């Protein structure tokens, strides 16, 4: 290939996103006090934000989340890009609120010997939620968050979180497997001493 061919060769396009976008709606006229919004260093309900808004700019927010959600999922970001950046840990909102992230790798840690195996964590589903009110005048905000991921070992799961000694930790609740992990070596040793039921209650991974 000549130098001119290499200079004018078309560049490879970036990889397309792997996730599906799921759209949902929530009316605060029917479900009151379910959406908590972070705005300008303070928190308020969506109803209060809509009531006080005089212009579209007044509806701007840094994040919002759903109260009483079980299991609790990531907070909603004001854009798709922000949601992905927050989830992977590339960027964090500077709004005075604690932020956790799941990253783009997942680590399985053996509950007995602490051996670890790390694999890619791929985003498979993003939620786009429209929070709206028609009373007294139509108002709405739109938020984005990652709601499903996939690992080559355990398949698909839901990103959620847990409280551990007053610290919130990101976890993934797998659709088909438990969230307790054992390496293959420890699982086999448990079976040898008649404690195979403990291994059956965990996801067993092999070290590379």
C-alpha positions as CSV (number, residue, x, y, z in Angstrom):
1,X,0.0,0.0,0.0
2,X,1.3,3.5,-0.9
3,X,1.6,6.4,1.5
4,X,-1.3,8.2,-0.1
5,X,-3.5,5.1,0.2
6,X,-2.7,4.9,3.9
7,X,-3.3,8.6,4.5
8,X,-6.7,8.5,2.8
9,X,-7.9,5.1,4.1
10,X,-11.2,5.5,6.0
11,X,-10.8,5.1,9.7
12,X,-12.6,2.3,11.6
13,X,-15.8,3.5,13.2
14,X,-16.0,3.2,17.0
15,X,-17.7,0.2,18.4
16,X,-21.5,0.6,18.7
17,X,-23.1,0.5,22.1
18,X,-24.1,-3.0,23.2
19,X,-27.1,-2.0,25.4
20,X,-30.8,-1.8,24.8
21,X,-32.8,1.3,25.9
22,X,-36.0,0.6,27.9
23,X,-38.4,3.5,28.2
24,X,-40.7,3.9,31.2
25,X,-43.0,6.6,32.6
26,X,-44.0,7.6,36.1
27,X,-46.7,10.0,36.9
28,X,-46.3,11.7,40.3
29,X,-50.0,12.7,40.0
30,X,-50.8,9.0,40.7
31,X,-47.7,8.0,42.7
32,X,-46.9,10.9,45.1
33,X,-43.6,11.3,46.9
34,X,-41.8,8.5,45.1
35,X,-39.1,10.6,43.3
36,X,-36.4,12.4,45.3
37,X,-34.3,14.9,43.3
38,X,-30.9,16.3,44.0
39,X,-30.6,19.9,42.8
40,X,-28.3,22.8,43.7
41,X,-27.0,21.1,46.8
42,X,-30.4,20.3,48.3
43,X,-33.0,17.5,48.0
44,X,-36.7,17.9,47.1
45,X,-39.6,15.8,45.8
46,X,-40.4,15.9,42.1
47,X,-43.8,17.5,43.0
48,X,-42.0,20.4,44.7
49,X,-39.7,20.8,41.7
50,X,-42.6,20.9,39.2
51,X,-44.6,23.3,41.4
52,X,-41.7,25.8,41.7
53,X,-40.6,25.7,38.1
54,X,-41.3,28.8,36.1
55,X,-39.2,28.0,33.0
56,X,-37.8,24.8,31.4
57,X,-34.4,25.7,32.9
58,X,-35.9,25.4,36.4
59,X,-36.4,21.7,35.8
60,X,-32.6,21.0,35.6
61,X,-31.3,18.5,38.2
62,X,-28.1,16.7,39.0
63,X,-29.7,13.3,39.8
64,X,-32.8,11.7,41.1
65,X,-33.8,8.3,42.6
66,X,-36.8,6.3,43.5
67,X,-37.8,5.8,47.1
68,X,-38.7,2.4,48.4
69,X,-37.2,0.6,45.4
70,X,-36.5,-3.1,46.0
71,X,-33.8,-3.9,45.2
72,X,-32.3,-0.4,45.1
73,X,-30.8,0.4,41.7
74,X,-28.5,3.2,40.5
75,X,-29.5,6.8,40.6
76,X,-30.9,8.5,37.4
77,X,-28.5,10.8,35.6
78,X,-29.7,13.7,33.4
79,X,-28.3,12.2,30.2
80,X,-27.4,8.8,28.7
81,X,-23.7,9.6,28.6
82,X,-23.7,10.7,32.2
83,X,-25.4,7.5,33.3
84,X,-22.8,5.3,31.5
85,X,-19.9,7.4,32.9
86,X,-21.2,7.2,36.4
87,X,-21.8,3.5,36.2
88,X,-18.3,2.8,34.9
89,X,-16.6,5.3,37.2
90,X,-15.2,7.5,34.4
91,X,-16.9,10.6,35.9
92,X,-18.7,11.4,39.0
93,X,-21.3,14.1,39.7
94,X,-20.1,16.9,41.9
95,X,-23.3,17.5,43.8
96,X,-22.3,16.8,47.4
97,X,-23.9,13.3,47.3
98,X,-22.0,10.1,47.8
99,X,-21.5,8.3,44.5
100,X,-20.8,4.6,44.0
101,X,-19.9,2.9,40.7
102,X,-19.8,-0.6,39.3
103,X,-17.0,-0.3,36.7
104,X,-16.5,-2.3,33.5
105,X,-14.9,-5.3,35.3
106,X,-16.4,-7.6,37.9
107,X,-14.4,-9.5,40.5
108,X,-15.4,-12.8,41.9
109,X,-13.9,-13.4,45.4
110,X,-13.8,-16.8,47.1
111,X,-15.6,-16.6,50.4
112,X,-13.1,-19.0,52.0
113,X,-9.6,-18.4,50.6
114,X,-10.2,-14.9,49.1
115,X,-8.9,-16.0,45.7
116,X,-10.1,-13.7,43.0
117,X,-11.0,-13.8,39.3
118,X,-11.8,-10.7,37.3
119,X,-13.9,-10.6,34.1
120,X,-15.4,-8.0,31.8
121,X,-18.8,-6.5,32.8
122,X,-20.9,-5.4,29.9
123,X,-23.9,-3.0,30.0
124,X,-26.9,-4.7,28.3
125,X,-29.8,-2.5,29.3
126,X,-30.3,1.2,30.1
127,X,-33.5,2.7,31.4
128,X,-34.9,6.0,30.3
129,X,-37.5,7.2,32.8
130,X,-39.9,10.1,32.2
131,X,-41.2,11.5,35.4
132,X,-44.2,13.7,34.7
133,X,-47.1,15.7,36.2
134,X,-50.1,17.2,34.5
135,X,-51.3,19.2,37.6
136,X,-51.5,22.2,37.6
137,X,-49.6,22.4,34.3
138,X,-47.7,19.7,32.3
139,X,-44.1,19.2,33.6
140,X,-41.6,16.4,33.1
141,X,-38.0,15.4,33.6
142,X,-36.1,12.6,32.0
143,X,-33.5,10.4,33.7
144,X,-31.2,7.6,32.6
145,X,-29.6,4.7,34.5
146,X,-28.0,1.3,33.8
147,X,-30.4,-1.5,34.9
148,X,-28.8,-4.7,33.5
149,X,-25.3,-6.0,32.9
150,X,-23.7,-9.2,31.7
151,X,-20.7,-11.3,32.7
152,X,-19.3,-14.2,30.7
153,X,-19.4,-16.4,33.8
154,X,-22.7,-15.6,35.4
155,X,-24.8,-14.2,32.6
156,X,-27.1,-11.2,33.1
157,X,-27.8,-9.4,36.4
158,X,-29.2,-6.3,38.0
159,X,-26.8,-3.7,39.5
160,X,-27.8,-3.0,43.0
161,X,-26.1,-2.0,46.3
162,X,-25.8,-3.0,49.9
163,X,-24.8,-1.4,53.2
164,X,-21.7,-2.8,54.8
165,X,-20.6,-1.2,58.1
166,X,-22.1,2.2,57.2
167,X,-20.6,2.1,53.7
168,X,-22.6,1.6,50.6
169,X,-21.1,-1.0,48.2
170,X,-22.0,-1.7,44.6
171,X,-23.1,-5.3,43.9
172,X,-24.7,-7.3,41.0
173,X,-27.7,-9.5,41.7
174,X,-27.4,-12.3,39.1
175,X,-30.6,-13.6,37.5
176,X,-29.5,-17.3,37.7
177,X,-26.8,-17.5,40.4
178,X,-26.3,-16.5,44.1
179,X,-24.0,-13.6,45.1
180,X,-21.8,-15.9,47.2
181,X,-18.7,-17.1,45.4
182,X,-16.3,-20.0,45.9
183,X,-13.2,-21.0,43.9
184,X,-13.2,-24.5,42.4
185,X,-10.4,-25.6,44.8
186,X,-12.3,-24.7,47.9
187,X,-15.6,-26.1,46.6
188,X,-13.9,-29.5,46.0
189,X,-12.4,-29.5,49.5
190,X,-15.8,-28.8,51.0
191,X,-17.2,-31.8,49.0
192,X,-14.4,-34.0,50.3
193,X,-15.2,-33.4,53.9
194,X,-19.0,-33.8,53.4
195,X,-19.9,-30.1,53.2
196,X,-20.9,-30.1,49.5
197,X,-24.2,-28.4,50.3
198,X,-22.3,-25.2,51.1
199,X,-20.8,-25.3,47.6
200,X,-24.2,-25.9,46.1
201,X,-25.4,-22.6,47.7
202,X,-22.6,-20.6,46.0
203,X,-21.5,-19.8,42.5
204,X,-18.3,-21.8,41.9
205,X,-15.7,-20.2,39.6
206,X,-12.4,-21.7,38.3
207,X,-9.2,-19.8,38.4
208,X,-7.6,-19.1,35.1
